[in-house]
Amino acid sequence: MNVFASSNVTYEHVFCRTSDDCSTIYCTRKGYRGSCRHIRVSDAVYWADVAHPIMIGLHGDIDRGETIEHVVYDNIDILENPEPQIDYKGCFGINNGDNILVSDVTFQNIRIEALRDGGMLFNLRVCWNRKYCHAPGRGIRDVTFRR
């Protein structure tokens, strides 16, 4: 369930089991160009065999200074998350690279099965992932976690 360079996107009532990230929000990637704004995901069940159930950031056009903002994840169930690689752990991943600013993200009404195999709940960082990024991100701000 990938959102690339899009605005005003809503998706709901999904079950997703993958061998990679279940839900991603990226800026410029694979021919799509621009920022992401006003994204809402609700009533979803995610089961990532590896990587993140939810991943935001990472990909963008470093020359454009893109933004991911006004994102809501609501009423989400996360099943297992046995990722063994330290750089890709975390039920909630905001790994911000490629000169992106991530702002105004809300996670609410989220239920998570017990973590195992060294799983992580959060992985929020401004980073330069040598495999996927050309530069670090500009920052992460205004992230809210509600029960």
N, C-alpha and C positions, 0 to 999 in steps of 0.2 A: 504494500500500500504506500506508494511513493507520491509525494507532492513535490514537484519541481517548478520553481519560478512561477508561482500561481497566487492569485488572490481570490477571496470570497469562496472558499472551498468548504463544503460540509460533507462528511461521510459518517454513516452510523449503521448500527446493527450488522457488525462484521465479526467473523471468526477467522483468525489468521494464524496458521502454524507455518513457520518457515525455517530454513537453514541460514538465515541472515536476519537483518533488522525487519521487524514486522511493520512498523510505521515510521516513515522518514519524512522530514521536511527539509528540503535543500533549495538553495538558490540556483544559479546557473549550473546546468549539468545536462549532458547528453542531448545537446541541441536546443534545450529550453533556456531562455535568458531572462534574468531579472530577479527581483526580490519576492518574498512570500509574506502576505498579510491576510489577516482575518481567516484563519484556518480553524475549524471546529471538528473535533472527532468525538463521537459519543457512542455509548452502548457497544463497546467492542471487547472481544476476548483475544488476547495475544499470547502466543506460545512460540518463543524463539529458541530453537535448538542450539543456536550459537548467535553471537552478537547481541544487539539490544532489542527489547520489545518496542521501545520508543527511542528514536534517534533524531536529533535536531541539529542543524549546522553543518559543518564540515566542507560542503561543496559550494563554490561560488566563483565569480569573476573578480579577481583581486584588484583590477583597475576600476571597477564600478562602485566599490564600497556598498555592497548590497545589504539588505536588512531582512530579518525574519521577525515579525512582530504580530501581536494580538492573536495568540494561539491558545486554544482551550482544549484540553483532554478531559472529558467528563464521563463518569460511570464506566470505568475500565477494569477488567479482570486480567491479571497477568499470571500465567501458569508457568511454573518452572523457568529457570534461566541459568543453565549450567555452563555458561561460557568460560573456557579455560584460559583465554588470552587476556592478560591484564589490560591492554589498551582497548578492549572491546567489551569489558564488563559493565554492568549497570542496567537496571530496569528502566531508569530514566537517564538517557544520555543526551546531554547538550555538549557536544565536542565541537567547539566553535573555531573554524579556520577560514582561510581564504578571504580575509579582510571583511568578514561579515559581522554585523552587530545583531545580537539576539536580544529581544526586549518584550516584556509584557506576555509572559507565558504562565498559564494556570493549569495545574493538575489537581483535579478534585474528584471525590468519590471513587478512589482507586483502591482495589483489593489485590493483594499479592500473596501467592502461595509461599510457603516457607522456602527461603533461599538455601541452596545446597552447593557443594563443590566450590566453596569460596566465592559464591555469587555476591554481587554488590547491589545495593538499592539505588544509589545515586552515582553518576559520573558526569559532573558538570565542570567543564574546564575550557579555557581558551588555549588552543593548542596549534601546533604545526605537525600534522601527521605526515611523515615523509612519504608514505605510500599513497595518500589521497589528496594532500593539500600543497599549495604553492606558497602559503604564508600563514601566519597565525591570524586569528580573528581579532576584531576590534573590542569585543567585550560581551558580557552577559549581564543583564540587569532586569530587575523587577520580575523575578520568578516566584510564584506562589504555589505552595503545596497545602491542600486542604484535605481533611478526612473524607 
